[in-house]
């Protein structure tokens, strides 16, 4: 019995350490991805005129980035996610709907109190 409890404690400790390392690595990867892409995108892409549609590639990239940000930091509101991604929060409306429809993320709460989690 003593060996089993020590073994269980060691496994739980390992799992907790592994979870913390994976979260940190994901946060760093998402941060590095958005830092590099944002700077390059600002230089490479001319600003769109108001009301102009995003290309499918831009929308897909925004969806992937949002999914990665939610996976890295679950439980944030859309305003907080927009700040992490360095984009306006209104630009995340369609990507959020797409991710919810495809069941890649889930939400809890309503209106401005909505928080997002990965599935």
N, C-alpha and C positions, 0 to 999 in steps of 0.2 A: 504494500500500500504506500509506503514511504517513497519507494522508487517511482511509482506511478505519479504521485503528486509532484515530485521533483522534475520528472520528465515533462509533465503537463505545463509546469511553470516555465521550464526552459523553452518549450515550443511557443508558448504565449509570448514570452519575452522576445524571441526571435521574430515572430510574426509582427509584433508591434514595432520593432526596429526596422524591419523590412518595409512595413507600411510607411513609416516616417521617411525612409530613404527614397522610396518610389515617389511619394508626394513632393519631396524637395527636388528630385531630378525632373519631374514633370513641370513644376513651377519654373525651374531654370530654363528648361527647353522651350516652354511657351514664351517666357520673357525674351529669350534670345531670338526666337523666331519672329516675334512682333517687333523687337527693336530693329532687327536687320531689314525685315520686309517693309516696315513703315517708312524708314528713311529712304530705301530704294524706291518704294512706290511713290513717295512724294516727289522724287526727282524725275522718275521715268514717266509718270502718267500726268497728263495735263488735267487740271480740275474740270469736272463736268459742269455743264450749265445747270441751273436749278431745274428740277423736274426731269432731268435726263435719267434714263434707266441704266442700271449696272449691267455689265456683261455677265453671262452665265459663269464665266471663269472667276470673276470678282465675287459673285454671290457664293459660289462653291467654296472659295478660299475663306470668305467671311464665316460661312457655316462651319467649316473645319476648325477655324481658329476659335470660334465661340464654343464648339464642343470640347476642344482641348482646354480652354480656360475654365469651363464648368467642371471638367474632370480634375483639373489641377486644384481648383478652389471651390468645392461644392458648397451650396448654401448661400451664395451671393445673390443680391438683387441685380436687375439689369443695369442700373446706373453704376454699380460697383464693377460689374463685368466690363462695361464700356470703358471705365477708367483704367482697368487692368489692360485692356486691349488698345487703348489710346485711340478710340473712335467715338463719334457721337452716339449717344444711346438710341436715338431715333433710327440710326442705320442698322440696328440689331433687331428691329421689329420683324422683318420678313425672315431672316435667318432663324430667329427663335421659333417662329411659326413652323418653318420647315422641319426643324429638329424635333419639335413636339409632335408633328404629324408623322414623322418617320419613326417615332418612339425611341430616339437616341437619347433624349433627355426627358425628365419629368419635372413638374412644378408643384409647388405647395404654396397656398395663399392666394390672395386676390389683389388686383390692381397694383399699387406701388409696393405692397408688402409681399409680392410674389418672389419666392426664392427658387433657384433651379438646382437640380441634381442630375448626375449621369444615371443612366439605367444600368 
